[in-house]
Protein backbone atom coordinates (compact mmCIF):
# COMPACT_ATOMS: atom_id res chain seq x y z
CA UNK A 1 0.00 0.00 0.00
CA UNK A 2 1.49 3.36 -0.98
CA UNK A 3 1.47 6.30 1.37
CA UNK A 4 0.28 9.61 0.03
CA UNK A 5 2.73 12.38 0.76
CA UNK A 6 1.06 15.12 2.77
CA UNK A 7 1.29 18.51 1.10
CA UNK A 8 2.77 21.13 3.38
CA UNK A 9 0.97 24.36 4.07
CA UNK A 10 3.39 27.27 3.91
CA UNK A 11 2.96 30.81 5.19
CA UNK A 12 4.71 33.39 3.03
CA UNK A 13 5.08 36.93 4.26
CA UNK A 14 4.50 39.83 1.90
CA UNK A 15 8.20 40.40 1.14
CA UNK A 16 8.79 36.75 0.24
CA UNK A 17 5.67 36.67 -1.89
CA UNK A 18 6.68 39.82 -3.77
CA UNK A 19 10.20 38.52 -4.38
CA UNK A 20 8.88 35.18 -5.58
CA UNK A 21 6.43 36.72 -8.04
CA UNK A 22 8.23 39.82 -9.28
CA UNK A 23 11.92 38.93 -9.37
CA UNK A 24 13.99 36.17 -10.93
CA UNK A 25 15.96 34.75 -8.06
CA UNK A 26 16.07 31.93 -5.59
CA UNK A 27 12.62 32.72 -4.23
CA UNK A 28 10.98 32.59 -7.66
CA UNK A 29 11.15 28.78 -7.41
CA UNK A 30 8.46 28.89 -4.74
CA UNK A 31 5.92 29.86 -7.39
CA UNK A 32 6.50 26.57 -9.23
CA UNK A 33 6.02 24.69 -5.98
CA UNK A 34 2.57 26.10 -5.40
CA UNK A 35 1.45 26.07 -9.05
CA UNK A 36 2.43 22.39 -9.26
CA UNK A 37 0.61 21.85 -5.95
CA UNK A 38 3.74 20.69 -4.13
CA UNK A 39 2.93 23.17 -1.33
CA UNK A 40 -0.21 25.01 -0.30
CA UNK A 41 0.50 28.67 0.42
CA UNK A 42 -1.66 30.09 3.19
CA UNK A 43 -2.43 33.69 3.97
CA UNK A 44 -4.59 35.72 6.27
CA UNK A 45 -6.95 38.30 4.81
CA UNK A 46 -4.78 40.99 6.39
CA UNK A 47 -1.63 39.73 4.66
CA UNK A 48 -3.47 39.49 1.35
CA UNK A 49 -4.69 43.09 1.71
CA UNK A 50 -1.14 44.22 2.53
CA UNK A 51 0.15 42.35 -0.53
CA UNK A 52 -2.38 44.10 -2.80
CA UNK A 53 -1.42 47.50 -1.36
CA UNK A 54 2.30 46.89 -1.83
CA UNK A 55 1.79 45.85 -5.46
CA UNK A 56 0.55 49.40 -6.07
CA UNK A 57 3.85 50.96 -4.94
CA UNK A 58 5.33 53.07 -7.76
CA UNK A 59 8.71 51.33 -7.49
CA UNK A 60 7.17 48.16 -8.97
CA UNK A 61 5.66 50.02 -11.96
CA UNK A 62 2.79 47.56 -12.28
CA UNK A 63 -0.39 48.45 -14.12
CA UNK A 64 -3.78 47.62 -12.63
CA UNK A 65 -4.14 44.94 -15.30
CA UNK A 66 -0.81 43.34 -14.31
CA UNK A 67 -1.81 43.35 -10.65
CA UNK A 68 -5.16 41.77 -11.47
CA UNK A 69 -3.40 39.10 -13.54
CA UNK A 70 -0.97 38.26 -10.73
CA UNK A 71 -3.82 37.90 -8.26
CA UNK A 72 -6.12 36.00 -10.65
CA UNK A 73 -3.50 33.58 -12.01
CA UNK A 74 -1.03 33.09 -9.17
CA UNK A 75 -2.86 33.80 -5.91
CA UNK A 76 -6.58 33.04 -6.02
CA UNK A 77 -6.39 29.53 -7.52
CA UNK A 78 -3.72 28.34 -5.09
CA UNK A 79 -3.78 30.19 -1.77
CA UNK A 80 -5.75 29.08 1.24
CA UNK A 81 -7.10 31.85 3.45
CA UNK A 82 -6.75 31.22 7.17
CA UNK A 83 -7.66 33.01 10.34
CA UNK A 84 -5.01 33.05 13.04
CA UNK A 85 -6.56 32.49 16.43
CA UNK A 86 -3.41 31.93 18.45
CA UNK A 87 0.35 32.18 18.15
CA UNK A 88 1.85 29.11 16.53
CA UNK A 89 5.43 27.88 16.49
CA UNK A 90 7.41 29.03 13.46
CA UNK A 91 9.57 26.62 11.49
CA UNK A 92 11.91 28.15 8.93
CA UNK A 93 12.75 26.11 5.88
CA UNK A 94 15.33 26.62 3.18
CA UNK A 95 14.65 26.43 -0.53
CA UNK A 96 16.54 23.55 -2.16
CA UNK A 97 19.03 24.49 -4.86
HUSULLIN-V186788 format. One record per residue. RES is the residue in one small letter. PSI is psi in radians with two decimals (NA if undefined). OMEGA is omega in whole degrees, -180 to 180 (* if undefined). Layout:
[[RES/PSI/OMEGA] [RES/PSI/OMEGA]]
This chain:
[[x/2.25/-178] [x/2.50/177] [x/2.36/174] [x/2.33/178] [x/2.22/-180] [x/2.30/179] [x/2.26/-179] [x/2.45/171] [x/2.31/-173] [x/2.27/176] [x/2.18/179] [x/2.22/177] [x/2.98/-175] [x/-0.74/-179] [x/-0.73/179] [x/-0.76/-180] [x/-0.77/178] [x/-0.81/180] [x/-0.71/-179] [x/-0.69/-175] [x/-0.54/-171] [x/-0.29/-175] [x/2.59/178] [x/1.76/-180] [x/-2.90/-177] [x/-0.72/-177] [x/-0.36/-179] [x/-0.33/178] [x/-0.38/179] [x/-0.60/-179] [x/-0.77/178] [x/-0.65/-180] [x/-0.76/-178] [x/-0.54/179] [x/-0.44/176] [x/0.11/177] [x/0.61/175] [x/-0.44/174] [x/2.78/173] [x/1.91/177] [x/2.40/178] [x/2.64/-178] [x/2.63/170] [x/2.86/176] [x/-0.66/-179] [x/-0.74/178] [x/-0.69/178] [x/-0.73/178] [x/-0.73/177] [x/-0.77/179] [x/-0.80/180] [x/-0.70/179] [x/-0.75/-177] [x/-0.59/177] [x/-0.42/180] [x/-0.17/-179] [x/2.35/-179] [x/-0.55/-177] [x/-0.35/178] [x/-0.27/177] [x/0.73/179] [x/2.43/175] [x/2.86/176] [x/-0.65/179] [x/-0.73/178] [x/-0.71/179] [x/-0.78/178] [x/-0.69/179] [x/-0.78/178] [x/-0.84/-178] [x/-0.78/-177] [x/-0.69/-173] [x/-0.48/-174] [x/-0.30/-177] [x/-1.10/-173] [x/-0.73/-178] [x/-0.26/-170] [x/-0.52/-173] [x/2.49/175] [x/2.27/180] [x/2.27/-179] [x/2.78/174] [x/2.19/-179] [x/2.12/-179] [x/-0.30/179] [x/2.82/177] [x/2.36/179] [x/2.71/177] [x/2.54/-179] [x/2.30/177] [x/2.05/178] [x/2.47/178] [x/2.70/177] [x/2.71/179] [x/2.17/-180] [x/2.57/179] [x/NA/*]]
